[in-house]
Amino acid sequence: MRTVNIALALWAALWPIVSRAAVPVYGYEIVRSFPHDRTAFTEGLFYLDGYLYESTGLNAHSTIRKERLESGEVLEERRIPPQYFGEGIVNWKSHLISLTWKSHVGFVRDLNTFKTQRQFSYDGEGWALTQDGTQIYMSDGTADVRVLNPQTLRPTRLIHVSLDGRPTPNLNELEWVDGEIYANVWQTNFILRIDPHDGRVVGVINLAGLLDPSEVVPGETDVLNGIAYDRVGHRLFVTGKNWPKLFQIKLRLVGTTHTP
């Protein structure tokens, strides 16, 4: 698994960039909270037609689920073969596309039953997926986002993501939100707002303190990861790995950092 040492190094490298970058910084307001399965090691999340779709990770424990937003009830679930560490998911027409972490293999599934229809392969690691209705976007743990052809699932170009001119590594869960790519930065409380045309980070969302300390179980509750957007209702949802809650939030501009 990804180690805490790597995460600490990432935080140390990223924080000076965030504190000096000339981009808007956002806080949040909690609109509402919903139940979330505390055993779900969240890797992928999206909202569609009134339901949440979630993928969970860890070898021999990975699943894909359809859930009722209000109650967290699991309505449909498919276990991923135990040799695979499940990662990101995205809907495309009548399909659900899913990644695995280090196996270089993904799956195209039926959106309703999650039954596997075919496999596809890719180089490097698989972390997260999202789509804009025309193209699919994939993160792989680097500072690059791959743009995939939805039919072939082959990359057509790379988006090099940078904050104040410097690469931002460890981009994780992705979500398309009103013309931007939102990306969790693994092992931080940051979500980056990314311009998909040139990869510039155009905003930084700081979600520190979102989960109350009383709800953190040492050795169990893990990092922030999971973004879903209701494009009709304009609702933004976030959660984390093994979190007991999923939150609907509104962003609040708190300032603009600047380069001295």
C-alpha positions as CSV (number, residue, x, y, z in Angstrom):
1,M,0.0,0.0,0.0
2,R,1.0,3.6,-0.4
3,T,3.1,4.6,2.6
4,V,2.7,7.4,5.2
5,N,6.3,8.4,4.6
6,I,5.6,9.2,1.0
7,A,2.5,11.2,2.1
8,L,4.5,13.3,4.5
9,A,7.1,14.1,1.9
10,L,4.3,15.1,-0.5
11,W,2.7,17.4,2.1
12,A,6.1,19.0,2.9
13,A,6.6,19.6,-0.8
14,L,3.1,20.8,-1.6
15,W,2.4,23.2,1.3
16,P,5.0,25.9,0.3
17,I,3.6,25.9,-3.2
18,V,0.0,26.3,-2.0
19,S,1.0,29.1,0.4
20,R,2.7,31.1,-2.2
21,A,0.6,30.4,-5.3
22,A,-1.5,33.3,-6.8
23,V,-4.7,31.4,-6.9
24,P,-8.0,31.6,-5.0
25,V,-8.3,29.5,-1.8
26,Y,-11.7,28.2,-0.7
27,G,-13.0,26.9,2.5
28,Y,-16.4,25.2,2.9
29,E,-19.8,25.3,4.5
30,I,-21.4,21.9,5.4
31,V,-24.9,21.9,3.9
32,R,-25.8,18.4,5.0
33,S,-24.2,15.2,6.0
34,F,-25.3,11.7,5.0
35,P,-24.4,8.2,6.4
36,H,-21.4,6.5,4.8
37,D,-20.2,3.0,5.3
38,R,-17.2,3.2,7.7
39,T,-15.7,0.0,6.1
40,A,-15.7,1.5,2.6
41,F,-12.1,2.3,1.6
42,T,-13.3,4.9,-0.9
43,E,-11.4,5.1,-4.2
44,G,-14.0,6.3,-6.7
45,L,-17.3,8.2,-6.4
46,F,-19.9,9.7,-8.7
47,Y,-23.6,10.7,-8.6
48,L,-26.1,9.8,-11.3
49,D,-29.9,9.9,-11.4
50,G,-30.4,10.2,-7.7
51,Y,-27.9,7.6,-6.6
52,L,-24.3,7.4,-5.6
53,Y,-21.9,5.0,-7.2
54,E,-18.8,4.1,-5.2
55,S,-15.7,1.9,-5.7
56,T,-13.7,0.7,-2.7
57,G,-10.1,-0.6,-2.6
58,L,-7.8,-3.0,-0.8
59,N,-6.9,-6.5,-2.2
60,A,-9.6,-9.1,-1.4
61,H,-12.0,-6.3,-0.2
62,S,-12.6,-4.2,-3.3
63,T,-16.2,-3.6,-4.4
64,I,-18.3,-1.5,-6.7
65,R,-21.6,-0.3,-5.3
66,K,-24.8,1.6,-6.0
67,E,-26.1,3.4,-2.9
68,R,-29.0,5.4,-1.8
69,L,-27.7,8.9,-1.0
70,E,-30.0,9.6,2.0
71,S,-29.4,6.4,3.9
72,G,-26.2,5.0,2.5
73,E,-28.1,1.7,1.8
74,V,-26.2,-0.5,-0.7
75,L,-28.7,-1.3,-3.5
76,E,-26.3,-3.2,-5.8
77,E,-22.8,-4.5,-5.1
78,R,-20.2,-6.4,-7.1
79,R,-17.1,-7.8,-5.5
80,I,-13.9,-7.3,-7.5
81,P,-11.7,-10.5,-7.9
82,P,-9.4,-10.6,-4.8
83,Q,-6.2,-10.2,-6.8
84,Y,-7.2,-6.7,-7.8
85,F,-7.0,-3.5,-5.8
86,G,-10.0,-1.6,-7.0
87,E,-9.6,2.1,-7.9
88,G,-11.6,4.8,-9.7
89,I,-14.9,4.5,-11.6
90,V,-16.9,6.5,-14.1
91,N,-20.1,6.1,-16.0
92,W,-20.1,6.2,-19.8
93,K,-23.5,5.8,-21.5
94,S,-24.8,2.4,-20.4
95,H,-21.4,1.3,-19.0
96,L,-19.4,1.7,-15.8
97,I,-15.7,1.8,-16.3
98,S,-13.4,0.8,-13.4
99,L,-9.6,0.8,-12.8
100,T,-7.3,-1.3,-10.7
101,W,-4.2,0.1,-8.9
102,K,-1.1,-1.8,-10.1
103,S,-2.5,-4.6,-12.3
104,H,-2.6,-2.5,-15.5
105,V,-6.1,-3.7,-16.2
106,G,-9.5,-2.0,-16.2
107,F,-13.0,-3.3,-16.7
108,V,-16.0,-2.1,-18.7
109,R,-19.1,-3.2,-16.9
110,D,-22.9,-2.9,-17.4
111,L,-24.0,0.1,-15.5
112,N,-27.1,-1.6,-14.0
113,T,-25.7,-5.0,-13.0
114,F,-21.9,-4.2,-12.8
115,K,-21.3,-7.4,-14.8
116,T,-18.0,-7.3,-16.6
117,Q,-18.4,-6.9,-20.4
118,R,-14.7,-6.6,-21.4
119,Q,-11.3,-5.7,-20.1
120,F,-8.8,-3.1,-21.3
121,S,-5.1,-2.4,-20.4
122,Y,-3.1,0.6,-19.6
123,D,0.5,1.5,-18.7
124,G,1.3,2.7,-15.2
125,E,-1.0,2.8,-12.2
126,G,-4.8,3.4,-12.2
127,W,-6.1,5.9,-9.7
128,A,-9.3,7.7,-10.7
129,L,-11.7,8.5,-13.6
130,T,-14.2,11.2,-14.5
131,Q,-15.8,12.4,-17.8
132,D,-17.3,15.6,-19.4
133,G,-19.7,14.0,-21.8
134,T,-17.2,13.9,-24.6
135,Q,-13.9,12.5,-23.1
136,I,-12.8,10.5,-20.1
137,Y,-10.1,11.7,-17.8
138,M,-7.8,9.4,-15.8
139,S,-5.3,10.1,-13.0
140,D,-2.4,7.7,-12.3
141,G,-0.8,9.2,-9.1
142,T,1.5,11.6,-11.0
143,A,0.9,15.3,-11.9
144,D,-0.6,14.3,-15.2
145,V,-4.2,13.6,-16.2
146,R,-4.7,11.3,-19.2
147,V,-7.4,12.1,-21.6
148,L,-9.0,8.9,-22.9
149,N,-11.0,8.1,-26.0
150,P,-14.3,6.8,-24.6
151,Q,-14.5,4.1,-27.2
152,T,-11.0,2.7,-27.2
153,L,-10.0,3.9,-23.7
154,R,-6.6,4.8,-25.1
155,P,-5.0,8.1,-24.2
156,T,-5.2,10.9,-26.8
157,R,-3.2,13.5,-24.8
158,L,-1.9,14.4,-21.4
159,I,-2.8,17.3,-19.2
160,H,0.2,18.4,-17.2
161,V,-1.2,19.9,-14.0
162,S,0.7,22.7,-12.4
163,L,0.3,25.1,-9.5
164,D,2.1,28.4,-9.9
165,G,4.2,26.7,-12.6
166,R,5.2,23.7,-10.6
167,P,3.8,20.1,-11.0
168,T,1.3,18.8,-8.5
169,P,2.0,15.1,-7.9
170,N,-0.3,12.5,-6.5
171,L,-3.6,13.6,-8.1
172,N,-6.2,11.1,-6.9
173,E,-10.0,11.0,-7.2
174,L,-11.4,13.2,-10.0
175,E,-14.7,14.8,-10.7
176,W,-15.9,17.0,-13.6
177,V,-17.5,20.1,-12.1
178,D,-18.9,22.9,-14.3
179,G,-16.1,22.9,-16.8
180,E,-13.3,22.1,-14.4
181,I,-11.6,19.0,-13.1
182,Y,-11.6,18.7,-9.3
183,A,-8.9,16.5,-7.9
184,N,-8.1,15.2,-4.5
185,V,-4.4,15.4,-3.6
186,W,-3.6,12.1,-1.9
187,Q,-2.8,12.3,1.8
188,T,-3.8,16.0,2.1
189,N,-6.9,18.0,2.8
190,F,-6.7,19.7,-0.6
191,I,-8.9,19.5,-3.6
192,L,-7.4,21.3,-6.7
193,R,-9.6,23.0,-9.3
194,I,-7.9,22.4,-12.6
195,D,-8.4,24.0,-16.0
196,P,-8.7,21.1,-18.4
197,H,-7.3,23.0,-21.3
198,D,-3.9,23.8,-20.0
199,G,-3.7,22.0,-16.6
200,R,-3.4,25.2,-14.5
201,V,-4.6,25.0,-11.0
202,V,-7.2,27.8,-10.8
203,G,-8.3,27.3,-7.2
204,V,-7.4,25.3,-4.1
205,I,-10.0,24.0,-1.7
206,N,-8.9,23.4,1.9
207,L,-11.2,20.8,3.6
208,A,-9.2,20.6,6.8
209,G,-11.5,19.8,9.8
210,L,-14.3,18.5,7.7
211,L,-14.6,15.3,9.8
212,D,-15.0,16.0,13.5
213,P,-12.1,14.5,15.5
214,S,-14.6,12.6,17.6
215,E,-15.5,10.6,14.5
216,V,-11.9,9.6,13.7
217,V,-11.0,6.1,14.7
218,P,-7.2,5.7,15.0
219,G,-5.8,3.1,12.6
220,E,-9.1,2.9,10.7
221,T,-10.2,6.3,9.5
222,D,-8.1,7.3,6.5
223,V,-7.6,10.2,4.2
224,L,-10.0,12.5,2.4
225,N,-10.9,10.9,-1.0
226,G,-14.1,11.0,-2.9
227,I,-15.8,13.7,-4.9
228,A,-19.2,13.5,-6.5
229,Y,-21.3,16.2,-8.2
230,D,-25.0,16.5,-8.9
231,R,-25.0,18.4,-12.2
232,V,-28.7,19.0,-12.1
233,G,-29.0,20.1,-8.5
234,H,-25.5,21.7,-8.4
235,R,-24.7,19.8,-5.2
236,L,-21.1,18.9,-4.3
237,F,-20.4,15.8,-2.2
238,V,-17.1,14.7,-0.6
239,T,-16.1,11.9,1.7
240,G,-13.0,9.9,2.7
241,K,-11.7,6.4,3.1
242,N,-13.4,4.6,6.0
243,W,-15.3,7.8,6.9
244,P,-18.7,7.4,8.6
245,K,-20.2,10.4,6.8
246,L,-20.5,11.9,3.3
247,F,-20.8,15.7,3.2
248,Q,-22.7,18.0,0.9
249,I,-20.7,21.2,0.9
250,K,-20.7,24.7,-0.5
251,L,-17.4,26.5,-1.3
252,R,-16.6,29.8,0.4
253,L,-13.8,32.0,-0.9
254,V,-11.4,32.8,1.9
255,G,-8.7,34.6,0.1
256,T,-6.1,34.6,-2.6
257,T,-2.6,33.5,-1.9
258,H,0.1,35.4,-3.6
259,T,3.8,35.1,-4.5
260,P,5.9,37.4,-2.4
